[in-house]
Amino acid sequence: MNINERIENKLLNRIEISFSWRHEGKTTPSRKDIMDLVRTLEPGSNPDWIVVKECSTRFGQALTTGMAYIYSSLEAMAVEPSYIHKRHEQFRTSSPQKEESSEGGDE
């Protein structure tokens, strides 16, 4: 995977990575494959806070391009629309609803 551009967006508390991935002789990478590779490119990033956007593969070419966002916190991910959260929920280790319900303490 090649990183075409890496931007630290301090206003939205995320890192924006524009990538291209040549996958000669292999199948088109899945969203999970891309998320795993992005996590290795940014050491210390939480896999639950990675969002893959604008992922496309050219017909007849073994080239996939796209954009991935790595957020600094769950609160920073609130800027993403609900359909994006739903699309990535199968890749999360825990859902945001479970985390919210477990908080609150002994009040």
Contacts in CASP RR format, 6 or more apart in sequence:
PFRMAT RR
TARGET T0000
AUTHOR 0000-0000-0000
METHOD contacts of the structure
MODEL  1
MNINERIENKLLNRIEISFSWRHEGKTTPSRKDIMDLVRTLEPGSNPDWI
VVKECSTRFGQALTTGMAYIYSSLEAMAVEPSYIHKRHEQFRTSSPQKEE
SSEGGDE
1 19 0 8 1.000
1 20 0 8 1.000
1 21 0 8 1.000
1 37 0 8 1.000
1 41 0 8 1.000
2 19 0 8 1.000
2 20 0 8 1.000
2 21 0 8 1.000
2 22 0 8 1.000
3 17 0 8 1.000
3 18 0 8 1.000
3 19 0 8 1.000
3 41 0 8 1.000
4 18 0 8 1.000
4 19 0 8 1.000
4 20 0 8 1.000
4 65 0 8 1.000
5 16 0 8 1.000
5 17 0 8 1.000
5 18 0 8 1.000
6 15 0 8 1.000
6 16 0 8 1.000
6 17 0 8 1.000
6 18 0 8 1.000
7 15 0 8 1.000
7 16 0 8 1.000
8 15 0 8 1.000
8 16 0 8 1.000
9 15 0 8 1.000
9 16 0 8 1.000
12 76 0 8 1.000
12 79 0 8 1.000
13 71 0 8 1.000
13 72 0 8 1.000
13 73 0 8 1.000
13 76 0 8 1.000
14 69 0 8 1.000
14 70 0 8 1.000
14 71 0 8 1.000
14 72 0 8 1.000
14 76 0 8 1.000
15 42 0 8 1.000
15 45 0 8 1.000
15 69 0 8 1.000
15 70 0 8 1.000
16 67 0 8 1.000
16 68 0 8 1.000
16 69 0 8 1.000
17 38 0 8 1.000
17 41 0 8 1.000
17 42 0 8 1.000
17 67 0 8 1.000
17 68 0 8 1.000
17 69 0 8 1.000
17 70 0 8 1.000
18 65 0 8 1.000
18 66 0 8 1.000
18 67 0 8 1.000
19 34 0 8 1.000
19 38 0 8 1.000
19 65 0 8 1.000
19 66 0 8 1.000
19 67 0 8 1.000
19 68 0 8 1.000
20 63 0 8 1.000
20 64 0 8 1.000
20 65 0 8 1.000
20 66 0 8 1.000
21 29 0 8 1.000
21 34 0 8 1.000
21 37 0 8 1.000
21 63 0 8 1.000
21 64 0 8 1.000
21 65 0 8 1.000
22 62 0 8 1.000
22 63 0 8 1.000
23 29 0 8 1.000
23 62 0 8 1.000
23 63 0 8 1.000
23 64 0 8 1.000
24 62 0 8 1.000
25 62 0 8 1.000
26 62 0 8 1.000
28 57 0 8 1.000
28 64 0 8 1.000
29 37 0 8 1.000
29 64 0 8 1.000
31 52 0 8 1.000
31 55 0 8 1.000
31 87 0 8 1.000
31 88 0 8 1.000
31 91 0 8 1.000
32 91 0 8 1.000
34 52 0 8 1.000
34 55 0 8 1.000
34 64 0 8 1.000
34 68 0 8 1.000
35 47 0 8 1.000
35 50 0 8 1.000
35 52 0 8 1.000
35 68 0 8 1.000
35 91 0 8 1.000
36 47 0 8 1.000
38 45 0 8 1.000
38 50 0 8 1.000
38 52 0 8 1.000
38 68 0 8 1.000
38 70 0 8 1.000
39 45 0 8 1.000
39 47 0 8 1.000
39 50 0 8 1.000
42 70 0 8 1.000
45 70 0 8 1.000
47 91 0 8 1.000
47 93 0 8 1.000
48 74 0 8 1.000
48 92 0 8 1.000
48 93 0 8 1.000
48 94 0 8 1.000
49 70 0 8 1.000
49 71 0 8 1.000
49 72 0 8 1.000
49 73 0 8 1.000
49 74 0 8 1.000
49 76 0 8 1.000
49 77 0 8 1.000
50 68 0 8 1.000
50 69 0 8 1.000
50 70 0 8 1.000
50 71 0 8 1.000
50 88 0 8 1.000
51 68 0 8 1.000
51 69 0 8 1.000
51 71 0 8 1.000
51 77 0 8 1.000
51 80 0 8 1.000
51 84 0 8 1.000
51 88 0 8 1.000
52 66 0 8 1.000
52 67 0 8 1.000
52 68 0 8 1.000
52 88 0 8 1.000
53 66 0 8 1.000
53 67 0 8 1.000
53 68 0 8 1.000
53 69 0 8 1.000
53 84 0 8 1.000
54 65 0 8 1.000
54 66 0 8 1.000
54 67 0 8 1.000
55 64 0 8 1.000
55 65 0 8 1.000
55 66 0 8 1.000
55 67 0 8 1.000
56 64 0 8 1.000
56 65 0 8 1.000
56 66 0 8 1.000
57 63 0 8 1.000
57 64 0 8 1.000
69 80 0 8 1.000
71 77 0 8 1.000
74 96 0 8 1.000
74 99 0 8 1.000
77 85 0 8 1.000
85 96 0 8 1.000
89 95 0 8 1.000
END
